[in-house]
C-alpha cells in the first residue's frame, strides 16, 4: 500500500481553502486539511460553514469531502 500525503492548513495559512486545495492538487498531495476557525485568538479564519454559496460550488473531480 502506498503512503498518502496531506497538506496541513498551517503550512500555508495565508491561502484560502480553495487556493490551498489547488496548490495541494498541483503538488500531488492526496489530502488537504482545512482550518475553518482561527488557530489562535485574532488569527486567520475561513468560516466556510457560514458561506452557503461556497459550500454549494461543484467540486472538482479530484475533490472529495469527508
PQR file of N, CA, C, O and H, with PARSE charges and radii, in Angstrom:
ATOM      1  N   UNK A   1       0.841  -1.177   0.000 -0.4000 1.5000
ATOM      2  CA  UNK A   1       0.000   0.000   0.000 -0.0000 2.0000
ATOM      3  C   UNK A   1       0.890   1.246   0.000  0.5500 1.7000
ATOM      4  O   UNK A   1       1.824   1.350   0.795 -0.5500 1.4000
ATOM      5  N   UNK A   2       0.596   2.170  -0.882 -0.4000 1.5000
ATOM      6  CA  UNK A   2       1.369   3.412  -0.973 -0.0000 2.0000
ATOM      7  C   UNK A   2       0.936   4.368   0.131  0.5500 1.7000
ATOM      8  O   UNK A   2      -0.253   4.460   0.438 -0.5500 1.4000
ATOM      9  H   UNK A   2      -0.163   2.085  -1.528  0.4000 1.0000
ATOM     10  N   UNK A   3       1.887   5.080   0.729 -0.4000 1.5000
ATOM     11  CA  UNK A   3       1.502   6.078   1.729 -0.0000 2.0000
ATOM     12  C   UNK A   3       0.783   7.240   1.062  0.5500 1.7000
ATOM     13  O   UNK A   3       1.045   7.552  -0.100 -0.5500 1.4000
ATOM     14  H   UNK A   3       2.853   5.006   0.480  0.4000 1.0000
ATOM     15  N   UNK A   4      -0.113   7.874   1.785 -0.4000 1.5000
ATOM     16  CA  UNK A   4      -0.775   9.065   1.257 -0.0000 2.0000
ATOM     17  C   UNK A   4      -0.262  10.275   2.029  0.5500 1.7000
ATOM     18  O   UNK A   4       0.150  10.168   3.184 -0.5500 1.4000
ATOM     19  H   UNK A   4      -0.326   7.620   2.728  0.4000 1.0000
ATOM     20  N   UNK A   5      -0.296  11.408   1.379 -0.4000 1.5000
ATOM     21  CA  UNK A   5       0.237  12.628   1.969 -0.0000 2.0000
ATOM     22  C   UNK A   5      -0.832  13.705   2.014  0.5500 1.7000
ATOM     23  O   UNK A   5      -1.657  13.831   1.109 -0.5500 1.4000
ATOM     24  H   UNK A   5      -0.630  11.495   0.440  0.4000 1.0000
ATOM     25  N   UNK A   6      -0.796  14.482   3.100 -0.4000 1.5000
ATOM     26  CA  UNK A   6      -1.775  15.537   3.320 -0.0000 2.0000
ATOM     27  C   UNK A   6      -1.062  16.866   3.525  0.5500 1.7000
ATOM     28  O   UNK A   6      -0.036  16.930   4.202 -0.5500 1.4000
ATOM     29  H   UNK A   6      -0.127  14.379   3.836  0.4000 1.0000
ATOM     30  N   UNK A   7      -1.606  17.917   2.943 -0.4000 1.5000
ATOM     31  CA  UNK A   7      -1.090  19.259   3.151 -0.0000 2.0000
ATOM     32  C   UNK A   7      -1.875  19.886   4.286  0.5500 1.7000
ATOM     33  O   UNK A   7      -3.097  20.004   4.200 -0.5500 1.4000
ATOM     34  H   UNK A   7      -2.439  17.864   2.393  0.4000 1.0000
ATOM     35  N   UNK A   8      -1.195  20.291   5.348 -0.4000 1.5000
ATOM     36  CA  UNK A   8      -1.848  20.895   6.507 -0.0000 2.0000
ATOM     37  C   UNK A   8      -2.096  22.378   6.262  0.5500 1.7000
ATOM     38  O   UNK A   8      -1.286  23.053   5.627 -0.5500 1.4000
ATOM     39  H   UNK A   8      -0.202  20.195   5.418  0.4000 1.0000
ATOM     40  N   UNK A   9      -3.205  22.872   6.762 -0.4000 1.5000
ATOM     41  CA  UNK A   9      -3.580  24.275   6.567 -0.0000 2.0000
ATOM     42  C   UNK A   9      -2.531  25.233   7.118  0.5500 1.7000
ATOM     43  O   UNK A   9      -2.298  26.290   6.532 -0.5500 1.4000
ATOM     44  H   UNK A   9      -3.863  22.323   7.278  0.4000 1.0000
ATOM     45  N   UNK A  10      -1.900  24.886   8.221 -0.4000 1.5000
ATOM     46  CA  UNK A  10      -0.915  25.798   8.817 -0.0000 2.0000
ATOM     47  C   UNK A  10       0.351  25.926   7.976  0.5500 1.7000
ATOM     48  O   UNK A  10       1.165  26.817   8.221 -0.5500 1.4000
ATOM     49  H   UNK A  10      -2.090  24.027   8.697  0.4000 1.0000
ATOM     50  N   UNK A  11       0.527  25.054   6.995 -0.4000 1.5000
ATOM     51  CA  UNK A  11       1.675  25.146   6.102 -0.0000 2.0000
ATOM     52  C   UNK A  11       1.600  26.414   5.264  0.5500 1.7000
ATOM     53  O   UNK A  11       2.622  27.041   4.985 -0.5500 1.4000
ATOM     54  H   UNK A  11      -0.134  24.331   6.797  0.4000 1.0000
ATOM     55  N   UNK A  12       0.401  26.788   4.866 -0.4000 1.5000
ATOM     56  CA  UNK A  12       0.190  27.976   4.030 -0.0000 2.0000
ATOM     57  C   UNK A  12      -1.097  28.658   4.474  0.5500 1.7000
ATOM     58  O   UNK A  12      -2.048  28.768   3.700 -0.5500 1.4000
ATOM     59  H   UNK A  12      -0.430  26.279   5.092  0.4000 1.0000
ATOM     60  N   UNK A  13      -1.122  29.111   5.715 -0.4000 1.5000
ATOM     61  CA  UNK A  13      -2.333  29.673   6.305 -0.0000 2.0000
ATOM     62  C   UNK A  13      -2.827  30.907   5.557  0.5500 1.7000
ATOM     63  O   UNK A  13      -4.001  31.262   5.653 -0.5500 1.4000
ATOM     64  H   UNK A  13      -0.349  29.021   6.343  0.4000 1.0000
ATOM     65  N   UNK A  14      -1.943  31.559   4.817 -0.4000 1.5000
ATOM     66  CA  UNK A  14      -2.350  32.753   4.076 -0.0000 2.0000
ATOM     67  C   UNK A  14      -3.229  32.425   2.865  0.5500 1.7000
ATOM     68  O   UNK A  14      -3.808  33.327   2.260 -0.5500 1.4000
ATOM     69  H   UNK A  14      -0.988  31.270   4.739  0.4000 1.0000
ATOM     70  N   UNK A  15      -3.330  31.143   2.512 -0.4000 1.5000
ATOM     71  CA  UNK A  15      -4.167  30.730   1.383 -0.0000 2.0000
ATOM     72  C   UNK A  15      -5.559  30.359   1.863  0.5500 1.7000
ATOM     73  O   UNK A  15      -5.720  29.614   2.830 -0.5500 1.4000
ATOM     74  H   UNK A  15      -2.859  30.411   3.004  0.4000 1.0000
ATOM     75  N   UNK A  16      -6.558  30.884   1.180 -0.4000 1.5000
ATOM     76  CA  UNK A  16      -7.939  30.499   1.468 -0.0000 2.0000
ATOM     77  C   UNK A  16      -8.126  29.043   1.048  0.5500 1.7000
ATOM     78  O   UNK A  16      -7.380  28.560   0.196 -0.5500 1.4000
ATOM     79  H   UNK A  16      -6.428  31.489   0.395  0.4000 1.0000
ATOM     80  N   UNK A  17      -9.096  28.331   1.617 -0.4000 1.5000
ATOM     81  CA  UNK A  17      -9.272  26.917   1.299 -0.0000 2.0000
ATOM     82  C   UNK A  17      -9.285  26.563  -0.189  0.5500 1.7000
ATOM     83  O   UNK A  17      -8.627  25.596  -0.572 -0.5500 1.4000
ATOM     84  H   UNK A  17      -9.702  28.723   2.309  0.4000 1.0000
ATOM     85  N   UNK A  18      -9.999  27.296  -1.046 -0.4000 1.5000
ATOM     86  CA  UNK A  18      -9.948  26.912  -2.477 -0.0000 2.0000
ATOM     87  C   UNK A  18      -8.537  26.998  -3.066  0.5500 1.7000
ATOM     88  O   UNK A  18      -8.144  26.152  -3.869 -0.5500 1.4000
ATOM     89  H   UNK A  18     -10.534  28.082  -0.735  0.4000 1.0000
ATOM     90  N   UNK A  19      -7.785  28.014  -2.670 -0.4000 1.5000
ATOM     91  CA  UNK A  19      -6.409  28.152  -3.157 -0.0000 2.0000
ATOM     92  C   UNK A  19      -5.521  27.044  -2.606  0.5500 1.7000
ATOM     93  O   UNK A  19      -4.677  26.508  -3.324 -0.5500 1.4000
ATOM     94  H   UNK A  19      -8.104  28.701  -2.017  0.4000 1.0000
ATOM     95  N   UNK A  20      -5.708  26.700  -1.330 -0.4000 1.5000
ATOM     96  CA  UNK A  20      -4.918  25.639  -0.717 -0.0000 2.0000
ATOM     97  C   UNK A  20      -5.190  24.295  -1.407  0.5500 1.7000
ATOM     98  O   UNK A  20      -4.270  23.504  -1.618 -0.5500 1.4000
ATOM     99  H   UNK A  20      -6.394  27.136  -0.747  0.4000 1.0000
ATOM    100  N   UNK A  21      -6.443  24.046  -1.750 -0.4000 1.5000
ATOM    101  CA  UNK A  21      -6.802  22.815  -2.456 -0.0000 2.0000
ATOM    102  C   UNK A  21      -6.117  22.774  -3.819  0.5500 1.7000
ATOM    103  O   UNK A  21      -5.596  21.734  -4.223 -0.5500 1.4000
ATOM    104  H   UNK A  21      -7.190  24.688  -1.578  0.4000 1.0000
ATOM    105  N   UNK A  22      -6.117  23.897  -4.523 -0.4000 1.5000
ATOM    106  CA  UNK A  22      -5.458  23.955  -5.838 -0.0000 2.0000
ATOM    107  C   UNK A  22      -3.966  23.688  -5.722  0.5500 1.7000
ATOM    108  O   UNK A  22      -3.404  22.954  -6.535 -0.5500 1.4000
ATOM    109  H   UNK A  22      -6.540  24.741  -4.194  0.4000 1.0000
ATOM    110  N   UNK A  23      -3.314  24.278  -4.716 -0.4000 1.5000
ATOM    111  CA  UNK A  23      -1.880  24.073  -4.514 -0.0000 2.0000
ATOM    112  C   UNK A  23      -1.602  22.608  -4.180  0.5500 1.7000
ATOM    113  O   UNK A  23      -0.668  22.012  -4.716 -0.5500 1.4000
ATOM    114  H   UNK A  23      -3.771  24.875  -4.056  0.4000 1.0000
ATOM    115  N   UNK A  24      -2.407  22.035  -3.304 -0.4000 1.5000
ATOM    116  CA  UNK A  24      -2.215  20.631  -2.925 -0.0000 2.0000
ATOM    117  C   UNK A  24      -2.348  19.720  -4.138  0.5500 1.7000
ATOM    118  O   UNK A  24      -1.548  18.802  -4.321 -0.5500 1.4000
ATOM    119  H   UNK A  24      -3.166  22.519  -2.868  0.4000 1.0000
ATOM    120  N   UNK A  25      -3.349  19.970  -4.960 -0.4000 1.5000
ATOM    121  CA  UNK A  25      -3.545  19.146  -6.158 -0.0000 2.0000
ATOM    122  C   UNK A  25      -2.369  19.300  -7.114  0.5500 1.7000
ATOM    123  O   UNK A  25      -1.888  18.314  -7.672 -0.5500 1.4000
ATOM    124  H   UNK A  25      -3.999  20.715  -4.812  0.4000 1.0000
ATOM    125  N   UNK A  26      -1.906  20.525  -7.303 -0.4000 1.5000
ATOM    126  CA  UNK A  26      -0.789  20.772  -8.218 -0.0000 2.0000
ATOM    127  C   UNK A  26       0.499  20.111  -7.733  0.5500 1.7000
ATOM    128  O   UNK A  26       1.352  19.738  -8.537 -0.5500 1.4000
ATOM    129  H   UNK A  26      -2.297  21.326  -6.850  0.4000 1.0000
ATOM    130  N   UNK A  27       0.633  19.970  -6.426 -0.4000 1.5000
ATOM    131  CA  UNK A  27       1.849  19.373  -5.852 -0.0000 2.0000
ATOM    132  C   UNK A  27       1.736  17.867  -5.640  0.5500 1.7000
ATOM    133  O   UNK A  27       2.696  17.234  -5.200 -0.5500 1.4000
ATOM    134  H   UNK A  27      -0.061  20.273  -5.773  0.4000 1.0000
ATOM    135  N   UNK A  28       0.590  17.291  -5.941 -0.4000 1.5000
ATOM    136  CA  UNK A  28       0.429  15.850  -5.843 -0.0000 2.0000
ATOM    137  C   UNK A  28       0.002  15.318  -4.492  0.5500 1.7000
ATOM    138  O   UNK A  28       0.107  14.115  -4.248 -0.5500 1.4000
ATOM    139  H   UNK A  28      -0.190  17.804  -6.298  0.4000 1.0000
ATOM    140  N   UNK A  29      -0.480  16.179  -3.602 -0.4000 1.5000
ATOM    141  CA  UNK A  29      -0.966  15.694  -2.308 -0.0000 2.0000
ATOM    142  C   UNK A  29      -2.251  14.899  -2.492  0.5500 1.7000
ATOM    143  O   UNK A  29      -3.000  15.121  -3.443 -0.5500 1.4000
ATOM    144  H   UNK A  29      -0.566  17.155  -3.799  0.4000 1.0000
ATOM    145  N   UNK A  30      -2.497  13.975  -1.575 -0.4000 1.5000
ATOM    146  CA  UNK A  30      -3.696  13.152  -1.605 -0.0000 2.0000
ATOM    147  C   UNK A  30      -4.843  13.763  -0.807  0.5500 1.7000
ATOM    148  O   UNK A  30      -6.015  13.524  -1.099 -0.5500 1.4000
ATOM    149  H   UNK A  30      -1.888  13.794  -0.803  0.4000 1.0000
ATOM    150  N   UNK A  31      -4.489  14.553   0.200 -0.4000 1.5000
ATOM    151  CA  UNK A  31      -5.476  15.118   1.119 -0.0000 2.0000
ATOM    152  C   UNK A  31      -5.072  16.543   1.482  0.5500 1.7000
ATOM    153  O   UNK A  31      -3.919  16.943   1.325 -0.5500 1.4000
ATOM    154  H   UNK A  31      -3.537  14.747   0.436  0.4000 1.0000
ATOM    155  N   UNK A  32      -6.063  17.301   1.976 -0.4000 1.5000
ATOM    156  CA  UNK A  32      -5.816  18.669   2.440 -0.0000 2.0000
ATOM    157  C   UNK A  32      -6.558  18.855   3.756  0.5500 1.7000
ATOM    158  O   UNK A  32      -7.738  18.522   3.868 -0.5500 1.4000
ATOM    159  H   UNK A  32      -7.000  16.975   2.104  0.4000 1.0000
ATOM    160  N   UNK A  33      -5.864  19.385   4.739 -0.4000 1.5000
ATOM    161  CA  UNK A  33      -6.511  19.752   5.994 -0.0000 2.0000
ATOM    162  C   UNK A  33      -6.881  21.222   5.918  0.5500 1.7000
ATOM    163  O   UNK A  33      -6.017  22.063   5.668 -0.5500 1.4000
ATOM    164  H   UNK A  33      -4.905  19.656   4.648  0.4000 1.0000
ATOM    165  N   UNK A  34      -8.142  21.546   6.129 -0.4000 1.5000
ATOM    166  CA  UNK A  34      -8.592  22.930   6.071 -0.0000 2.0000
ATOM    167  C   UNK A  34      -8.863  23.448   7.465  0.5500 1.7000
ATOM    168  O   UNK A  34      -9.494  22.767   8.272 -0.5500 1.4000
ATOM    169  H   UNK A  34      -8.844  20.863   6.332  0.4000 1.0000
ATOM    170  N   UNK A  35      -8.396  24.635   7.752 -0.4000 1.5000
ATOM    171  CA  UNK A  35      -8.650  25.268   9.048 -0.0000 2.0000
ATOM    172  C   UNK A  35      -9.746  26.293   8.844  0.5500 1.7000
ATOM    173  O   UNK A  35      -9.550  27.293   8.152 -0.5500 1.4000
ATOM    174  H   UNK A  35      -7.883  25.189   7.097  0.4000 1.0000
ATOM    175  N   UNK A  36     -10.896  26.049   9.443 -0.4000 1.5000
ATOM    176  CA  UNK A  36     -12.032  26.940   9.288 -0.0000 2.0000
ATOM    177  C   UNK A  36     -12.135  27.958  10.405  0.5500 1.7000
ATOM    178  O   UNK A  36     -12.728  29.021  10.225 -0.5500 1.4000
ATOM    179  H   UNK A  36     -11.056  25.237  10.005  0.4000 1.0000
ATOM    180  N   UNK A  37     -11.572  27.648  11.541 -0.4000 1.5000
ATOM    181  CA  UNK A  37     -11.573  28.548  12.689 -0.0000 2.0000
ATOM    182  C   UNK A  37     -10.145  28.995  12.968  0.5500 1.7000
ATOM    183  O   UNK A  37      -9.203  28.294  12.598 -0.5500 1.4000
ATOM    184  H   UNK A  37     -11.090  26.784  11.688  0.4000 1.0000
ATOM    185  N   UNK A  38      -9.962  30.148  13.614 -0.4000 1.5000
ATOM    186  CA  UNK A  38      -8.597  30.639  13.863 -0.0000 2.0000
ATOM    187  C   UNK A  38      -7.797  29.700  14.762  0.5500 1.7000
ATOM    188  O   UNK A  38      -8.340  29.082  15.678 -0.5500 1.4000
ATOM    189  H   UNK A  38     -10.728  30.716  13.915  0.4000 1.0000
ATOM    190  N   UNK A  39      -6.511  29.606  14.485 -0.4000 1.5000
ATOM    191  CA  UNK A  39      -5.618  28.770  15.288 -0.0000 2.0000
ATOM    192  C   UNK A  39      -5.326  29.423  16.633  0.5500 1.7000
ATOM    193  O   UNK A  39      -4.954  28.745  17.591 -0.5500 1.4000
ATOM    194  H   UNK A  39      -6.070  30.108  13.741  0.4000 1.0000
ATOM    195  N   UNK A  40      -5.494  30.737  16.700 -0.4000 1.5000
ATOM    196  CA  UNK A  40      -5.277  31.491  17.939 -0.0000 2.0000
ATOM    197  C   UNK A  40      -6.197  32.705  17.917  0.5500 1.7000
ATOM    198  O   UNK A  40      -6.667  33.089  16.846 -0.5500 1.4000
ATOM    199  H   UNK A  40      -5.796  31.288  15.921  0.4000 1.0000
ATOM    200  N   UNK A  41      -6.467  33.317  19.056 -0.4000 1.5000
ATOM    201  CA  UNK A  41      -7.341  34.487  19.066 -0.0000 2.0000
ATOM    202  C   UNK A  41      -6.824  35.562  18.097  0.5500 1.7000
ATOM    203  O   UNK A  41      -5.647  35.921  18.115 -0.5500 1.4000
ATOM    204  H   UNK A  41      -6.086  33.005  19.926  0.4000 1.0000
ATOM    205  N   UNK A  42      -7.722  36.057  17.266 -0.4000 1.5000
ATOM    206  CA  UNK A  42      -7.349  37.078  16.299 -0.0000 2.0000
ATOM    207  C   UNK A  42      -6.665  36.538  15.058  0.5500 1.7000
ATOM    208  O   UNK A  42      -6.251  37.311  14.194 -0.5500 1.4000
ATOM    209  H   UNK A  42      -8.678  35.766  17.252  0.4000 1.0000
ATOM    210  N   UNK A  43      -6.541  35.224  14.959 -0.4000 1.5000
ATOM    211  CA  UNK A  43      -5.857  34.598  13.832 -0.0000 2.0000
ATOM    212  C   UNK A  43      -6.724  34.536  12.589  0.5500 1.7000
ATOM    213  O   UNK A  43      -7.899  34.900  12.609 -0.5500 1.4000
ATOM    214  H   UNK A  43      -6.878  34.596  15.661  0.4000 1.0000
ATOM    215  N   UNK A  44      -6.124  34.070  11.515 -0.4000 1.5000
ATOM    216  CA  UNK A  44      -6.811  33.939  10.237 -0.0000 2.0000
ATOM    217  C   UNK A  44      -7.867  32.844  10.323  0.5500 1.7000
ATOM    218  O   UNK A  44      -7.627  31.779  10.893 -0.5500 1.4000
ATOM    219  H   UNK A  44      -5.169  33.774  11.499  0.4000 1.0000
ATOM    220  N   UNK A  45      -9.040  33.115   9.751 -0.4000 1.5000
ATOM    221  CA  UNK A  45     -10.112  32.120   9.743 -0.0000 2.0000
ATOM    222  C   UNK A  45     -10.825  32.169   8.405  0.5500 1.7000
ATOM    223  O   UNK A  45     -10.925  33.224   7.778 -0.5500 1.4000
ATOM    224  H   UNK A  45      -9.235  33.979   9.287  0.4000 1.0000
ATOM    225  N   UNK A  46     -11.315  31.028   7.979 -0.4000 1.5000
ATOM    226  CA  UNK A  46     -12.090  30.909   6.745 -0.0000 2.0000
ATOM    227  C   UNK A  46     -13.383  30.169   7.084  0.5500 1.7000
ATOM    228  O   UNK A  46     -13.479  28.965   6.845 -0.5500 1.4000
ATOM    229  H   UNK A  46     -11.234  30.171   8.488  0.4000 1.0000
ATOM    230  N   UNK A  47     -14.373  30.863   7.634 -0.4000 1.5000
ATOM    231  CA  UNK A  47     -15.600  30.199   8.106 -0.0000 2.0000
ATOM    232  C   UNK A  47     -16.527  29.765   6.974  0.5500 1.7000
ATOM    233  O   UNK A  47     -17.596  30.343   6.776 -0.5500 1.4000
ATOM    234  H   UNK A  47     -14.295  31.841   7.828  0.4000 1.0000
ATOM    235  N   UNK A  48     -16.104  28.742   6.236 -0.4000 1.5000
ATOM    236  CA  UNK A  48     -16.908  28.248   5.121 -0.0000 2.0000
ATOM    237  C   UNK A  48     -18.261  27.733   5.574  0.5500 1.7000
ATOM    238  O   UNK A  48     -19.214  27.724   4.795 -0.5500 1.4000
ATOM    239  H   UNK A  48     -15.236  28.273   6.397  0.4000 1.0000
ATOM    240  N   UNK A  49     -18.359  27.299   6.836 -0.4000 1.5000
ATOM    241  CA  UNK A  49     -19.622  26.758   7.308 -0.0000 2.0000
ATOM    242  C   UNK A  49     -20.701  27.841   7.358  0.5500 1.7000
ATOM    243  O   UNK A  49     -21.885  27.533   7.499 -0.5500 1.4000
ATOM    244  H   UNK A  49     -17.585  27.307   7.469  0.4000 1.0000
ATOM    245  N   UNK A  50     -20.292  29.111   7.242 -0.4000 1.5000
ATOM    246  CA  UNK A  50     -21.247  30.223   7.221 -0.0000 2.0000
ATOM    247  C   UNK A  50     -21.469  30.737   5.799  0.5500 1.7000
ATOM    248  O   UNK A  50     -22.194  31.713   5.609 -0.5500 1.4000
ATOM    249  H   UNK A  50     -19.330  29.361   7.128  0.4000 1.0000
ATOM    250  N   UNK A  51     -20.862  30.103   4.802 -0.4000 1.5000
ATOM    251  CA  UNK A  51     -20.930  30.554   3.415 -0.0000 2.0000
ATOM    252  C   UNK A  51     -21.614  29.487   2.554  0.5500 1.7000
ATOM    253  O   UNK A  51     -20.956  28.639   1.951 -0.5500 1.4000
ATOM    254  H   UNK A  51     -20.272  29.310   4.956  0.4000 1.0000
ATOM    255  N   UNK A  52     -22.950  29.550   2.513 -0.4000 1.5000
ATOM    256  CA  UNK A  52     -23.709  28.543   1.776 -0.0000 2.0000
ATOM    257  C   UNK A  52     -23.314  28.475   0.307  0.5500 1.7000
ATOM    258  O   UNK A  52     -23.265  27.388  -0.268 -0.5500 1.4000
ATOM    259  H   UNK A  52     -23.484  30.240   3.003  0.4000 1.0000
ATOM    260  N   UNK A  53     -23.033  29.615  -0.305 -0.4000 1.5000
ATOM    261  CA  UNK A  53     -22.679  29.638  -1.724 -0.0000 2.0000
ATOM    262  C   UNK A  53     -21.378  28.869  -1.969  0.5500 1.7000
ATOM    263  O   UNK A  53     -21.276  28.119  -2.939 -0.5500 1.4000
ATOM    264  H   UNK A  53     -23.072  30.498   0.162  0.4000 1.0000
ATOM    265  N   UNK A  54     -20.404  29.049  -1.113 -0.4000 1.5000
ATOM    266  CA  UNK A  54     -19.125  28.351  -1.274 -0.0000 2.0000
ATOM    267  C   UNK A  54     -19.298  26.849  -1.097  0.5500 1.7000
ATOM    268  O   UNK A  54     -18.654  26.067  -1.796 -0.5500 1.4000
ATOM    269  H   UNK A  54     -20.487  29.658  -0.325  0.4000 1.0000
ATOM    270  N   UNK A  55     -20.145  26.442  -0.187 -0.4000 1.5000
ATOM    271  CA  UNK A  55     -20.355  25.018   0.051 -0.0000 2.0000
ATOM    272  C   UNK A  55     -21.136  24.358  -1.077  0.5500 1.7000
ATOM    273  O   UNK A  55     -21.057  23.141  -1.248 -0.5500 1.4000
ATOM    274  H   UNK A  55     -20.669  27.077   0.382  0.4000 1.0000
ATOM    275  N   UNK A  56     -21.887  25.135  -1.848 -0.4000 1.5000
ATOM    276  CA  UNK A  56     -22.676  24.584  -2.942 -0.0000 2.0000
ATOM    277  C   UNK A  56     -21.907  24.511  -4.254  0.5500 1.7000
ATOM    278  O   UNK A  56     -22.384  23.898  -5.209 -0.5500 1.4000
ATOM    279  H   UNK A  56     -21.951  26.123  -1.709  0.4000 1.0000
ATOM    280  N   UNK A  57     -20.735  25.119  -4.323 -0.4000 1.5000
ATOM    281  CA  UNK A  57     -19.967  25.095  -5.564 -0.0000 2.0000
ATOM    282  C   UNK A  57     -19.676  23.656  -5.948  0.5500 1.7000
ATOM    283  O   UNK A  57     -19.358  22.833  -5.089 -0.5500 1.4000
ATOM    284  H   UNK A  57     -20.348  25.618  -3.547  0.4000 1.0000
ATOM    285  N   UNK A  58     -19.784  23.348  -7.228 -0.4000 1.5000
ATOM    286  CA  UNK A  58     -19.482  21.968  -7.643 -0.0000 2.0000
ATOM    287  C   UNK A  58     -18.018  21.637  -7.369  0.5500 1.7000
ATOM    288  O   UNK A  58     -17.127  22.455  -7.600 -0.5500 1.4000
ATOM    289  H   UNK A  58     -20.043  24.016  -7.925  0.4000 1.0000
ATOM    290  N   UNK A  59     -17.792  20.453  -6.886 -0.4000 1.5000
ATOM    291  CA  UNK A  59     -16.415  20.057  -6.578 -0.0000 2.0000
ATOM    292  C   UNK A  59     -15.708  19.614  -7.840  0.5500 1.7000
ATOM    293  O   UNK A  59     -16.335  19.160  -8.797 -0.5500 1.4000
ATOM    294  H   UNK A  59     -18.516  19.788  -6.698  0.4000 1.0000
ATOM    295  N   UNK A  60     -14.414  19.750  -7.826 -0.4000 1.5000
ATOM    296  CA  UNK A  60     -13.596  19.269  -8.938 -0.0000 2.0000
ATOM    297  C   UNK A  60     -13.584  17.741  -8.881  0.5500 1.7000
ATOM    298  O   UNK A  60     -13.915  17.161  -7.846 -0.5500 1.4000
ATOM    299  H   UNK A  60     -13.905  20.119  -7.048  0.4000 1.0000
ATOM    300  N   UNK A  61     -13.216  17.100  -9.950 -0.4000 1.5000
ATOM    301  CA  UNK A  61     -13.210  15.643  -9.991 -0.0000 2.0000
ATOM    302  C   UNK A  61     -12.323  15.007  -8.948  0.5500 1.7000
ATOM    303  O   UNK A  61     -12.587  13.880  -8.528 -0.5500 1.4000
ATOM    304  H   UNK A  61     -12.947  17.570 -10.790  0.4000 1.0000
ATOM    305  N   UNK A  62     -11.274  15.693  -8.515 -0.4000 1.5000
ATOM    306  CA  UNK A  62     -10.320  15.118  -7.558 -0.0000 2.0000
ATOM    307  C   UNK A  62     -10.646  15.495  -6.130  0.5500 1.7000
ATOM    308  O   UNK A  62      -9.923  15.101  -5.215 -0.5500 1.4000
ATOM    309  H   UNK A  62     -11.059  16.608  -8.856  0.4000 1.0000
ATOM    310  N   UNK A  63     -11.730  16.256  -5.908 -0.4000 1.5000
ATOM    311  CA  UNK A  63     -12.055  16.710  -4.570 -0.0000 2.0000
ATOM    312  C   UNK A  63     -13.174  15.862  -3.985  0.5500 1.7000
ATOM    313  O   UNK A  63     -14.215  15.662  -4.611 -0.5500 1.4000
ATOM    314  H   UNK A  63     -12.317  16.576  -6.651  0.4000 1.0000
ATOM    315  N   UNK A  64     -12.943  15.371  -2.782 -0.4000 1.5000
ATOM    316  CA  UNK A  64     -13.965  14.593  -2.081 -0.0000 2.0000
ATOM    317  C   UNK A  64     -13.989  15.081  -0.652  0.5500 1.7000
ATOM    318  O   UNK A  64     -12.963  15.048   0.026 -0.5500 1.4000
ATOM    319  H   UNK A  64     -12.097  15.534  -2.273  0.4000 1.0000
ATOM    320  N   UNK A  65     -15.125  15.530  -0.180 -0.4000 1.5000
ATOM    321  CA  UNK A  65     -15.262  16.000   1.197 -0.0000 2.0000
ATOM    322  C   UNK A  65     -15.521  14.817   2.107  0.5500 1.7000
ATOM    323  O   UNK A  65     -16.364  13.970   1.811 -0.5500 1.4000
ATOM    324  H   UNK A  65     -15.960  15.557  -0.731  0.4000 1.0000
ATOM    325  N   UNK A  66     -14.799  14.759   3.207 -0.4000 1.5000
ATOM    326  CA  UNK A  66     -15.013  13.700   4.185 -0.0000 2.0000
ATOM    327  C   UNK A  66     -15.228  14.278   5.554  0.5500 1.7000
ATOM    328  O   UNK A  66     -15.426  13.534   6.514 -0.5500 1.4000
ATOM    329  H   UNK A  66     -14.115  15.447   3.447  0.4000 1.0000
TER
END
